[in-house]
Amino acid sequence: MTTKAIGPIDWTEVERPALLTRRFEFPAYQHAQTFLNQLGGLSKQTGVYPDLSFGRTHVSVTVYGSNGTTLDDAAREFAVRAAALPAVTVA
């Protein structure tokens, strides 16, 4: 497994399986809930549906490449847009 950071948005890229992952931290549950709702809207817009796990003050997001072996532009664009969601700035 090889990992690397992909710039200032703090996502980790894994080569096998091809994925991007990031944990978002929030000061309170309502901020995490808002972020989850925003991610749902982003998924509907982009057609990218990541794996999510969450707790009271965090959300972990994993975006897989569409073919399982490489990350496509849609996965990378989703990561960039998710990192820019308004709820992210509250942490």
JOFEN-V298053 format. One record per residue. N is the residue number from 1. OMEGA is omega in whole degrees, -180 to 180 (* if undefined). Layout:
# JOFEN-V298053
N_OMEGA ; N_OMEGA
This chain:
# JOFEN-V298053
1_177 ; 2_177 ; 3_175 ; 4_175 ; 5_180 ; 6_173 ; 7_-171 ; 8_-178 ; 9_171 ; 10_172 ; 11_174 ; 12_178 ; 13_177 ; 14_-177 ; 15_-180 ; 16_-9 ; 17_-177 ; 18_-179 ; 19_170 ; 20_180 ; 21_178 ; 22_174 ; 23_178 ; 24_-180 ; 25_-179 ; 26_-178 ; 27_-177 ; 28_-176 ; 29_-176 ; 30_176 ; 31_177 ; 32_179 ; 33_177 ; 34_179 ; 35_178 ; 36_178 ; 37_178 ; 38_177 ; 39_177 ; 40_177 ; 41_178 ; 42_178 ; 43_179 ; 44_-180 ; 45_-171 ; 46_-175 ; 47_178 ; 48_-177 ; 49_-176 ; 50_168 ; 51_-178 ; 52_166 ; 53_-175 ; 54_175 ; 55_-176 ; 56_-175 ; 57_178 ; 58_174 ; 59_175 ; 60_-176 ; 61_176 ; 62_-180 ; 63_-180 ; 64_172 ; 65_-174 ; 66_-179 ; 67_177 ; 68_-178 ; 69_178 ; 70_175 ; 71_179 ; 72_-179 ; 73_-179 ; 74_179 ; 75_179 ; 76_179 ; 77_177 ; 78_-180 ; 79_180 ; 80_-178 ; 81_178 ; 82_180 ; 83_-178 ; 84_-179 ; 85_-177 ; 86_-178 ; 87_-179 ; 88_-175 ; 89_-179 ; 90_-176 ; 91_*
